[in-house]
Amino acid sequence: MTVVITSADWTALRNALSSPERLHISGDVYERAWGDATTWTGQPQAVVVAASSADVINAIRFARQHDLAVVPRGAGTGLSGGAVPSERSLVVDLSDLQNISIDPTHRRAVCGAGAITHDIQRAAAAAGLAYPPDPASHTESTIGGNVAENAGGLACTRFGVTSDYVLGIRGVTADGSLLETGCYVGDRGFNFTDVIVGSEGTLAAITEVSLRLIPTTPSGTTVLISFPTAAAAGQAVAAIKRQGDNPTVLEFVDRDAAAISSSLGNVDMPATTGGLLLIETNASQAGQIERIHEVAVSHAAEWIRIASDPAEVSQLWAVRRELSRAIKTTCATYLSEDVALPLSRFAEAVDVVAAMPKIPPVRVVSFGHAGDGNLHAVFLADNTEAQTLLEMERLVEQLLRETIRLGGTLSGEHGIGIAKRQYLSWEFDTTTLQAMRSVKSTFDPDDRLNPDKIFL
Ligand SMILES: Cc1cc2nc3c(=O)[nH]c(=O)nc-3n(C[C@H](O)[C@H](O)[C@H](O)COP(=O)(O)OP(=O)(O)OC[C@H]3O[C@@H](n4cnc5c(N)ncnc54)[C@H](O)[C@@H]3O)c2cc1C
């Protein structure tokens, strides 16, 4: 039976929150919460923009009383539909929990879930430390969203992903109780931190995280290399890693994606026939630039550009930093896939995308954090017709099947969300899927937190 929510009920919630303005049942804040960076949308019953853990608890308790789903939300930059409101839902927006405190002695940052990734990086840098996970969305995405998606990024080839830096989590569970994990409980007992990292808002609403910081490392040289084929670029990635080099950044950009970057006018470079590698060397590995140069030459590099001053460094970076957004502006329909491959099979996956039939209006471009095996394939079209979407889905399924065949994973960093839940059984066997569902029902027996995400 549907529980009817009266205006008196909303008033009661308003009064329970730290301020009545924290509840939105119409207006800009309400409407902004209808979607994320995908094209899926949903209309929630209301949005609570939490100012404290107490607001989160009150919102979740209200949702329980009125049989609403709860959808935790950060900045809404997600690329798998994770923050898209479920049916009959209350969105709990955690983006206002922005406190950041740096503890240089213990090399830790304690951050509210809404702290922007880049702000954490800047606060750490001011203390002579670094928080390396570096999603390309870092000027917008929140740490809560990064933890919920186990975000990767440009520096992850050398430094690892978000899960490598989370020491502990504070959050609110589906029954409105406070949850503390990891360093908050002295690292005793089961490792619930790692269970919650990557759980996409289905196990708890994260309110605070404690993060490991590392000493800053001097940056090395930035290089852009063009290859005659996408596969040659992919093979060069594996060769660089095989010889023991671990650059700070090792990004792949295919020919068509590079052309989109060039068309922005921020990058002055010759065209590439197959694809590019953008590499930032690791200053502490002596001779790395020379060894990478040799690999490039042995993989028939068309041209090699080594940045000689800061202006040129930022030009080379422009090839990659703004790419996702730039690609989006070139089309009416946009579907972004983020598979990840073992490095030894990366070139084959790159080839799968390069060989896909480009039947207009559907186009495919690819790029990604290659040093980590991440390959983003973006399917684009100039119209939104049903036939176009069907053709895109056919190509997506081809990519996902090939990824599984090559020993890869459906999602390197963007999560399953709505986007890939129908394919989960392609990657995981029944026992593993059942174990995941059991964890979900232990944390959330009523299936209240982000109920339609990850699982079908
Ligand atoms: C231009 C662009 C570039 C990107 N580049 C990268 C990249 O390089 N690497 C990468 O990994 N991703 C990338 N992304 C994807 C996205 O930025 C990340 O997934 C990011 O972690 C999402 O953070 P958010 O705050 O926007 O979360 P949202 O989109 O608001 O939410 C994402 C998911 O996390 C859950 N969630 C959010 N906050 C909380 C919380 N406090 N508690 C519990 N659950 C929560 C939501 O329910 C949802 O399931 C990119 C996106 C864009 C648009």
The ligand as a Gaussian input file, in Angstrom:
#p B3LYP/6-31G(d) Opt

LIG

0 1
 C       33.764000      15.158000     -17.316000
 C       33.794000      13.962000     -16.397000
 C       34.992000      13.315000     -16.181000
 C       35.020000      12.196000     -15.333000
 N       36.212000      11.574000     -15.111000
 C       36.284000      10.543000     -14.252000
 C       37.521000       9.894000     -13.993000
 O       38.568000      10.253000     -14.539000
 N       37.527000       8.861000     -13.126000
 C       36.378000       8.439000     -12.499000
 O       36.442000       7.492000     -11.714000
 N       35.186000       9.020000     -12.748000
 C       35.101000      10.058000     -13.589000
 N       33.902000      10.673000     -13.826000
 C       32.683000      10.154000     -13.177000
 C       32.306000      10.853000     -11.830000
 O       32.864000      12.144000     -11.756000
 C       32.755000       9.995000     -10.641000
 O       32.041000       8.770000     -10.624000
 C       32.584000      10.688000      -9.282000
 O       33.135000       9.867000      -8.291000
 C       31.124000      10.991000      -8.934000
 O       31.117000      11.896000      -7.833000
 P       29.833000      12.799000      -7.559000
 O       30.083000      13.556000      -6.308000
 O       29.480000      13.591000      -8.737000
 O       28.747000      11.665000      -7.293000
 P       27.247000      11.549000      -7.856000
 O       27.221000      11.533000      -9.322000
 O       26.383000      12.522000      -7.144000
 O       26.878000      10.085000      -7.324000
 C       27.548000       8.963000      -7.846000
 C       27.154000       7.720000      -7.029000
 O       27.660000       7.843000      -5.707000
 C       26.605000       7.804000      -4.753000
 N       26.944000       8.803000      -3.753000
 C       27.317000      10.111000      -3.962000
 N       27.605000      10.681000      -2.788000
 C       27.416000       9.737000      -1.833000
 C       27.540000       9.721000      -0.414000
 N       27.952000      10.792000       0.267000
 N       27.237000       8.575000       0.247000
 C       26.838000       7.465000      -0.418000
 N       26.710000       7.427000      -1.750000
 C       26.996000       8.553000      -2.447000
 C       25.328000       8.117000      -5.526000
 O       24.199000       7.502000      -4.931000
 C       25.662000       7.505000      -6.879000
 O       25.414000       6.120000      -6.857000
 C       33.827000      11.761000     -14.695000
 C       32.624000      12.434000     -14.921000
 C       32.600000      13.524000     -15.770000
 C       31.285000      14.227000     -15.977000

